[in-house]
Amino acid sequence: GAGIGVPGLLDSRTQTIQTSPNIPCLKGVNLRAALSSRVSSPIVVENDANAGTCGEFLCGAAKGAKTMIYLTLGTGLGGGLMFDGRIFHGSAGYAGEAGHTTIDPAGRLCACGSRGCLETYVSSAGILETAREISSTLAVYDTVESLHRAAIDGDGLAIASFERAGQQLGVGCANLMNLL
């Protein structure tokens, strides 16, 4: 078979990608239907964070756990929930989207259309935006990788950008722990 992890909201009933903030061209696409004529094996399409959750549950650090939260951090912030050994999709397949929990109602505009989503502060683009807010002299750092190298080299402003992201991620994780 073929397994596809999709970054975005996948409607579990229709298998259609409702939105993919970091890959907008996927909006409205049913990947299983689009690929079924080209692939003779069964195809499973799942939200990328849910796929990662299953991997950690079956083979990783959560092996043997019955309940877990999985977060994936990079271009965005994804999340997956496992309850009693099963992925929790919610009523339409959107459960676990930790990156789109609000930590500042008046905060940054998110690609999902909401304001103050956790993802807008802790993703790679969010950390760069924080650096720009702290100091315009950080404009030389055009990627989160260059900002990371500067932090490793002791650049105080670059370090502060990651510290702020870490604090915000900590708030988000504490909220998840309290909720669950």
C-alpha positions as CSV (number, residue, x, y, z in Angstrom):
1,G,0.0,0.0,0.0
2,A,0.9,3.7,-0.1
3,G,0.7,6.0,2.9
4,I,0.6,9.8,2.5
5,G,0.9,12.3,5.3
6,V,-0.7,15.6,4.4
7,P,0.1,18.9,6.2
8,G,-3.4,20.4,6.7
9,L,-6.9,19.7,7.6
10,L,-8.1,16.5,6.0
11,D,-11.9,15.8,6.1
12,S,-12.1,12.2,7.4
13,R,-15.5,11.7,5.7
14,T,-14.7,13.0,2.2
15,Q,-10.9,12.6,2.3
16,T,-10.7,16.1,0.8
17,I,-8.0,18.5,2.1
18,Q,-10.0,21.4,3.5
19,T,-7.1,23.7,4.0
20,S,-3.3,23.4,4.0
21,P,-2.0,26.8,5.2
22,N,1.6,26.0,4.3
23,I,0.8,24.3,0.9
24,P,-2.3,26.2,-0.3
25,C,-2.5,24.5,-3.6
26,L,-3.7,21.3,-1.8
27,K,-6.9,23.0,-0.8
28,G,-9.9,21.0,-2.1
29,V,-7.8,18.1,-3.3
30,N,-8.7,14.4,-2.7
31,L,-5.3,12.8,-2.9
32,R,-6.6,9.3,-2.7
33,A,-8.9,9.8,-5.6
34,A,-6.2,11.6,-7.6
35,L,-3.7,8.9,-7.2
36,S,-5.9,5.8,-7.3
37,S,-5.8,5.6,-11.1
38,R,-1.9,5.6,-10.9
39,V,-1.3,3.3,-7.9
40,S,-2.7,-0.2,-7.9
41,S,-2.2,-0.7,-4.2
42,P,-4.4,0.6,-1.4
43,I,-3.8,4.2,-0.5
44,V,-4.2,5.7,3.0
45,V,-4.2,9.5,3.3
46,E,-3.8,11.0,6.8
47,N,-2.9,14.3,8.3
48,D,0.9,14.4,8.6
49,A,0.9,14.9,12.4
50,N,-1.5,12.0,12.9
51,A,0.7,9.8,10.8
52,G,3.7,10.8,13.0
53,T,1.6,10.1,16.1
54,C,0.9,6.6,14.8
55,G,4.7,6.1,14.1
56,E,5.7,7.2,17.6
57,F,2.9,5.0,19.1
58,L,3.9,1.9,17.1
59,C,7.7,2.2,17.0
60,G,8.9,5.3,18.9
61,A,9.1,6.8,22.3
62,A,5.4,6.3,23.0
63,K,5.5,2.5,22.2
64,G,3.3,0.8,24.8
65,A,1.4,4.0,25.8
66,K,-2.4,4.1,25.5
67,T,-2.7,7.9,25.5
68,M,-0.4,10.5,24.0
69,I,-0.1,13.9,22.4
70,Y,2.4,14.3,19.6
71,L,3.6,17.6,18.3
72,T,5.6,18.3,15.1
73,L,7.4,21.6,14.8
74,G,8.9,23.1,11.7
75,T,7.2,25.0,8.9
76,G,4.1,24.8,11.1
77,L,3.0,23.2,14.4
78,G,1.0,20.1,14.0
79,G,-0.4,17.8,16.6
80,G,-1.9,14.3,16.9
81,L,-3.9,12.8,19.8
82,M,-4.0,9.1,20.7
83,F,-6.6,7.9,23.1
84,D,-6.8,4.2,24.2
85,G,-4.5,3.2,21.4
86,R,-6.5,5.0,18.6
87,I,-6.0,8.2,16.7
88,F,-8.6,10.7,17.8
89,H,-9.9,12.5,14.6
90,G,-12.8,14.3,16.1
91,S,-16.1,14.7,14.3
92,A,-14.6,15.7,10.9
93,G,-10.9,14.8,11.2
94,Y,-9.5,18.0,12.5
95,A,-8.8,17.1,16.2
96,G,-5.3,17.7,17.5
97,E,-4.4,20.8,15.6
98,A,-2.4,22.3,18.5
99,G,-0.8,24.9,16.2
100,H,-4.2,26.6,15.7
101,T,-5.0,27.1,19.3
102,T,-5.1,30.7,20.2
103,I,-2.5,32.1,22.6
104,D,-3.1,35.8,21.8
105,P,-6.5,36.8,20.4
106,A,-5.1,40.1,19.1
107,G,-1.9,38.4,17.8
108,R,-0.4,37.7,14.5
109,L,-2.6,36.8,11.5
110,C,-2.3,33.1,10.8
111,A,-2.6,31.4,7.3
112,C,-5.7,29.6,8.6
113,G,-7.4,33.0,8.9
114,S,-7.4,33.3,12.7
115,R,-5.3,35.6,14.9
116,G,-2.7,34.6,17.5
117,C,-2.4,30.9,16.7
118,L,0.4,29.2,18.5
119,E,1.9,28.3,15.1
120,T,2.5,31.9,14.2
121,Y,4.9,32.2,17.1
122,V,6.8,28.8,17.2
123,S,7.1,27.8,13.6
124,S,10.2,28.6,11.6
125,A,8.5,31.7,10.1
126,G,7.2,32.7,13.5
127,I,10.6,32.6,15.1
128,L,12.0,34.8,12.3
129,E,9.1,37.2,12.8
130,T,9.9,37.4,16.5
131,A,13.5,38.2,15.7
132,R,12.4,41.0,13.4
133,E,10.1,42.4,16.1
134,I,12.9,42.3,18.7
135,S,15.4,44.1,16.5
136,S,15.4,45.3,12.9
137,T,19.2,44.6,12.9
138,L,18.3,40.9,12.6
139,A,17.1,41.4,9.1
140,V,20.4,39.7,8.0
141,Y,18.9,36.4,9.2
142,D,16.7,35.4,6.3
143,T,16.2,31.8,7.4
144,V,15.6,30.2,10.7
145,E,18.7,28.1,10.1
146,S,20.9,31.3,9.9
147,L,19.2,32.6,13.1
148,H,19.9,29.3,14.8
149,R,23.6,29.4,13.8
150,A,23.7,33.0,15.3
151,A,22.1,31.8,18.5
152,I,24.7,28.9,18.8
153,D,27.4,31.5,18.2
154,G,26.1,33.5,21.2
155,D,24.1,36.3,19.4
156,G,21.9,37.5,22.3
157,L,19.1,38.8,20.1
158,A,18.9,35.5,18.2
159,I,18.9,33.6,21.5
160,A,16.1,35.8,22.7
161,S,14.0,34.9,19.6
162,F,14.3,31.2,20.4
163,E,13.7,31.8,24.1
164,R,10.4,33.6,23.4
165,A,9.3,30.8,21.1
166,G,10.1,28.3,23.8
167,Q,8.1,30.2,26.3
168,Q,5.1,30.4,24.0
169,L,5.4,26.7,23.1
170,G,5.6,26.0,26.9
171,V,2.3,27.9,27.4
172,G,0.7,25.8,24.5
173,C,1.9,22.5,26.0
174,A,0.7,23.5,29.5
175,N,-2.7,24.2,28.0
176,L,-2.8,20.8,26.3
177,M,-1.7,19.0,29.5
178,N,-4.4,20.8,31.5
179,L,-7.1,20.2,28.8
180,L,-6.2,16.5,28.6
